[in-house]
């Protein structure tokens, strides 16, 4: 099998990195503004910023790995592009929802649901492509 560079997954990973950087900047700004070096200091705004960043850090690595594996295994490029686009929309919605409220919100719920959906579909595609190679 010829090695394949997963270009779409690389772009989605880079965009996710930019989103992570933006979320880290929110945390840093809140920490400086509130004078909190560790934890959230009991400040809801800082807790929201921390959760928005942490949620991305919890969800992104597995999906990005699955996306790269799916692309490298030869899954149809348009499927990879679509899954990557839906993932980015999901993570942006989740980040926006978590940045504005720690409670339930439509963007947060949509982001969580879409992230799970993309993860399940991408995992199924990897299994579909890899299982015959066993």
C-alpha positions in Angstrom: 0.0 0.0 0.0 1.4 3.4 -1.0 1.6 5.9 2.0 -1.0 8.6 1.7 -0.8 12.0 3.4 -4.2 12.8 4.9 -4.5 16.3 3.5 -8.1 17.0 4.6 -7.5 15.7 8.1 -4.3 17.8 8.3 -6.3 20.9 7.4 -9.1 20.1 9.9 -6.4 19.5 12.5 -4.8 22.8 11.8 -8.1 24.6 12.0 -8.8 22.8 15.3 -5.4 24.0 16.5 -6.4 27.6 15.7 -9.6 27.2 17.6 -7.7 25.7 20.5 -5.4 28.7 20.5 -8.3 31.1 20.5 -9.9 29.3 23.4 -6.5 29.3 25.4 -6.3 33.1 24.8 -9.8 33.4 26.3 -8.6 31.5 29.4 -5.4 33.6 29.7 -7.3 36.9 29.3 -9.8 35.9 32.0 -7.0 34.7 34.4 -5.2 38.0 34.0 -8.4 40.1 34.3 -9.5 38.2 37.4 -6.1 37.7 39.0 -6.5 33.9 39.1 -3.4 31.7 38.6 -4.9 28.3 39.1 -8.3 26.8 39.0 -11.3 29.1 38.3 -11.1 31.1 41.6 -14.9 30.7 41.9 -15.4 33.0 38.9 -18.1 31.7 36.5 -16.6 33.5 33.5 -13.2 31.8 34.0 -14.9 28.5 34.6 -16.7 28.9 31.2 -13.5 29.7 29.4 -11.7 26.8 31.0 -14.6 24.4 30.1 -14.8 25.6 26.5 -11.1 24.9 26.0 -11.1 21.6 28.0 -14.1 20.3 26.0 -12.3 20.8 22.8 -9.2 19.2 24.2 -11.3 16.2 25.3 -13.1 15.7 22.1 -10.8 16.6 19.3 -7.8 14.2 19.5 -9.8 11.0 18.9 -11.8 12.4 16.1 -8.8 13.9 14.4 -7.0 10.6 14.6 -10.0 8.7 13.2 -10.4 11.3 10.4 -6.7 10.9 9.4 -7.0 7.1 9.5 -10.2 7.1 7.4 -8.6 9.4 4.8 -5.4 7.4 4.7 -7.4 4.2 4.3 -9.0 5.5 1.1 -12.4 6.6 2.3 -14.0 8.8 -0.3 -12.5 12.3 -0.1 -15.9 14.1 -0.1 -17.0 12.1 2.9 -13.8 13.1 4.7 -14.4 16.8 3.8 -18.0 16.6 4.9 -17.1 14.9 8.2 -14.4 17.4 8.8 -16.7 20.3 8.1 -19.4 19.0 10.3 -16.8 18.5 13.1 -15.6 22.1 12.8 -19.2 23.4 12.9 -19.8 21.2 15.9 -16.7 22.4 17.8 -17.4 26.0 17.0 -21.0 25.7 18.2 -19.8 23.9 21.4 -17.1 26.5 22.0 -19.6 29.3 21.5 -22.2 27.7 23.8 -19.7 26.9 26.5 -18.3 30.4 26.3 -21.7 31.9 27.0 -23.1 29.6 29.6 -22.2 26.6 31.7 -25.8 25.5 31.5 -27.6 23.8 28.7 -27.8 25.7 25.5 -28.8 24.9 21.9 -25.3 25.5 20.4 -23.7 23.4 23.1 -26.1 20.5 22.7 -25.9 20.7 18.9 -22.1 20.7 19.1 -22.1 17.7 21.4 -24.5 15.7 19.4 -22.8 16.5 16.1 -19.4 15.6 17.5 -20.7 12.2 18.7 -22.3 11.6 15.3 -19.1 12.5 13.4 -17.0 10.3 15.7 -19.3 7.3 15.3 -19.6 7.6 11.5 -15.8 8.1 11.1 -15.0 5.2 13.4 -17.4 3.0 11.4 -15.7 4.0 8.2 -12.3 3.1 9.6 -13.5 -0.3 10.7 -15.2 -0.8 7.3 -11.9 0.0 5.5 -9.6 -1.8 7.9 -11.6 -5.0 8.7 -11.0 -6.6 5.3 -7.2 -6.2 5.8 -7.2 -8.4 8.8 
